[in-house]
Structures are given as C-alpha cells and as structure tokens.
C-alpha cells in the first residue's frame, strides 16, 4: 500500500472518531437526532468505501469505490454544516471538522485523478 493510501485511511479513521466525539456534545433534540444519524452513516461510509477500494480487483473498481467515498465525504460535509448551523453555540468546534472534511475530499479527489492516469 502506498504512503498516500495509508495516510488517507488513517485520516479518515481519525476524522470519523472526531465526528463521533463531537456529536456527543450536541443537545438531544429531535432535529439533532435525525442529523446525527445521517452524519454518522455518511462519515462511516467514507472509510468503508475507501477500504473497499483497496480490495478492488481492477483500476475501474478502485476508482468507483473511491468515487463513492468522495460522494459520502461531500454528504458528510452537508450534514456537519447543518449540525453546525443548527447548534450555533458549538459552531467553532465544528469548524475544524468541516476543514478536515474538505481536506479529505481534496485528497480523495487527487487519488481518483492519479488512478485515472
């Protein structure tokens, strides 16, 4: 496994753990409960699809799985943004998560681009 691929798996894993820790601080409201379920599902899916990409049997399958991972990362950004805006009292804590989320999207995009070459 190349360093870049190993690094992205570690970053995604750490990111998902940070998301799980951050949502513990949210007030338990009906709205937050719905948003939390969505963000947990999509954030976890980033790493699951990246891991599947490493087991791909072809370059095409590798690109497809990382493309799904990228889509899940973009969906995660959406849900984190909603949680952040809905819970303005902890908005500053979510800013770092949103930044890391954007960096993960950029790295995955680069992996996809390199794989297509």
PyMOL commands that set and color helices and strands:
alter all, ss='L'
color gray80, all
select helices_A, chain A and resi 3-23+30-54+59-86+88-116
alter helices_A, ss='H'
color red, helices_A
deselect
rebuild
show_as cartoon
